[in-house]
Amino acid sequence: MKKNLIAILLAVMMCFAFAACTQPEENPEDGTKLPGTDIGGEKDPDGDPDDDPSNTDKGFTVTFECDDHVTVYVYETQDMSGAGVKTDTAYSRDSETGEPLGDGNGQVNFKLVFDDGYELSSIDIDNADGYNNLKGSADTDVENGYRITKITDNLTVTVTSQEEGAEEDYTQGYKVTFVCDEYVTVTVYKTQDLSSGGEVTFVAYSRESGTGALTKSGDGQVNFLLTFADGYELDEIVITEGYKNLKGDEDTGVVNAYRITKISAELTVTVKVKHAEA
């Protein structure tokens, strides 16, 4: 009889011990699970619940900080034909599928909508090493549409608006002076989008390729189109030192359109013409 009683007590104790091992550990104050357990009560091998294979990679976080006159609409892919989602937070995603992507190849596509009477002043991204490029409407094919590419870290994007027609502070860009004769006209564009908004002038300033904001960062550029009088054509373009490349229509996609890249000093651009070949 005594032996049977001991056996029963041992069996009961083993049942309680097994139940305790299979239940998730709980915070004694609020009953929540403590680190080291996951869904189903199974123990995470290294005590880090973030290593749970069921967690989804959300990509890198991109936070927008805007003034009162601009709204951000985010798109999951490069297709920006729809309405987009009004938000101040986005995540780096695959350009085609829209799946969250945190491997350094993800991007964020977004459009800016301004109140009547306002336009873009600047777009500033806080972490220059956390992405590759900020591309504008020339690449997105959407007015005020932008794309941040190859995101490798969390970013904060500050968007500032200004009243339409507000005077710019040209000291923020390098001055580029065109020297031409009467047989050629220069039309300068603020961005790589040469479809509209050009200004006939002989003075330009280095600007960001996507936003058109004035810059002396060393990455600024000038985009321009040459128009020749009847019977004349380009002979050569000569530029003083202080830039990286002069790109032609293979890059601009427009005949007689050019792009001076990575401007690091004030430049003089001499455009020489000749009689067109018959």
Protein Blocks (a to p, Z undefined) as FASTA:
>chain_A
ZZmmmmmmmmmmmmmmmmmmmpccddfklopacehiaehhiacfklpaklpmkbccebja
ddddddfkbccdddfblblkbnojadfbdcdddfklopacfehpaccdddddddehiacf
bdcdfblmlpfbdcdfklnopghiacdehiabdcddddddddehiacdfklpccdddddd
fkbccdddfblblkgopacdfbdcdddfklopacfehpaccdddddddehiacfbdcdde
hifbdcdfklnopghiacdehiabdcddddddddddZZ
